[in-house]
Structures are given as structure tokens and as C-alpha cells.
Amino acid sequence: VYDTWAKIAYDTATIIKATSNVIIDGFFIDGIDSTRTSIASTAVNSLEHNAVYFFLSPANVTLRNLDIYRVYFGIAGNAVTNSRILNNHIADIGRDGVHLFSTATGNEIAANTAERVYEATAHGHGIKLNNASNNTVRNNTVRRANFGMEFVSTGAGNRIYANDIVNVDTGVWFSGASGDSFTQNNIVGAKKLVEIASTG
């Protein structure tokens, strides 16, 4: 269990790599500069300016009570399973607040706040799932972002409910997403509520 107050200055790559069976609780991470563009051709990987990256396809990770500021990706990673992202505050992000991809399965993303998530080409997301299935996204708040949430090429069984999305360019974007449920979410002050590119 990692449970401490930490002020971590900007680095050129991931600040914290999360591996299996750990709890990371209570860190304050200030990346100093979210204005830098991608160093990895916008691919999400451990070389990027991430606050926390799920490393080596981990399982049973808990990230909670983190304050994350001014990095490119807040929390990101591929093939993470049965993990929890709970009650984190993520702000002033250059790309995505939370981004899980590549067969991320069985995870819970709950009670987080992501705000001021803007990317230079308008691809900043509060929460994004890409090629992910059977995840729960609930009771989160996204404020002031290019996209509140985005779901791309997801499998089935993602449950997205009771989220608040406020003052964003696009509330939710679906592309190649099928078999997911999206219920009882509040979208307020979005220029576009929902965009559906395809449903798979």
C-alpha cells in the first residue's frame, strides 16, 4: 500500500507505474506542464507524460484519493483487469483524464472528477474506454473538456450510469461501441449532447 502526500515534479515519462496487487492512495501529483504535446505520436504508453500508468497488464490495482494536475494523461493503461479508480481529482490535463484500452476488463471507475481537459486538436476526454469490456463507469463528474466521455470499439457489458457531464464541447461520443448500457447520466451545457459514429 502506497499512502502518502507527495509533490512530484514533471518528468518526461510516467510518474507512477502501477503493477498488480497494489493500492496507491493519497498522492498529490503536479506534472508542472500540460502544454507539451505527445512524445509518442499520441499513443497511450508508458513513455508518455502520464501521472499513473497501468504497467505490464496488471490486475487488482486500486488508485484512490489522488490529486493529479498538469500532465498529458492523468490515469492510463492497457489490459488492466479487476481494478478500481476511485475518488480521484484530475485537472488541467493535456489529453485524457482516465483512458483504459486494449482489453481492459472488469474495472470500476467511480466518483472521480476530471476538469479542464483540453487537447490542441480537440481530442481531450474526461474518461475514455477503447477496446474495453465489462467495466463500470459511475458517479463521475467531468467539467470543461473537449469530450466528456468517449467509448470506442468497446466489447460488451460496459455499464455507464449516474455521471455528470458539464460544460463540454461534446457530452459523449460512441464509435464502434455495442452492447453497453448508458443510463441516468446528466449532460448539462454541452454544445453537442451525444455523437454516435457507429454502434458496431
Steps between C-alpha positions, in 0.01 A plus 500: 500500500636838398332763716669836533503864396736555212575798279662357191654731242464458127696223330523397135315172550267325743518623858347190666483152343229290662554124501276220627363478853583851622302782659614853418326745730525870570772633271511857372657496156574825319654442159586869474424526126204367303573713195750259348372289216534125474848348496368166375290590198194535725513126583422421860806330645741518790726744313233768508462773758266295722431558866416130549537223244373145543817311418544144368127419477437509874209366703350598835632856517330774702566867427315725740504851643759625253530867403646516151584823316670615181605181325419364153306191615369484856439125549558268207589147405427190300361158585440589864250268669291494818631834621348810657545871425319674783451855628784663310521864391662552160538850354679708236575197283647514151323192360285262711406491867447120511575282196476119510555300184605170343276243671463686829237289678308490825612838633309760700541873432293677764463831683782674313509860381676597177503865400671732257594220260587663170728380219631719220311311228185468714555140611505544877275251684391493860464120489573276201464125447648349185468127429381438854214288636306430819614817675290722726515880461281664762451810712780693331503871418660644187511878463646710220647257246498437126311174565338404827532128424592289200443130433678355198494142368385372834392144556182440694389549855633845587258668741506882493258664740442788744777718356488880478646660188502880509611776261680287241518519122353149450333313782559140390643350183441139394684332213485127441347454844238232546341313786566774756242669720487878541232603750410777746787728403468879512645710219470876553642786296647286221519647150411149375337246734582165338678404178477149360747418225400133489370238741685193370 
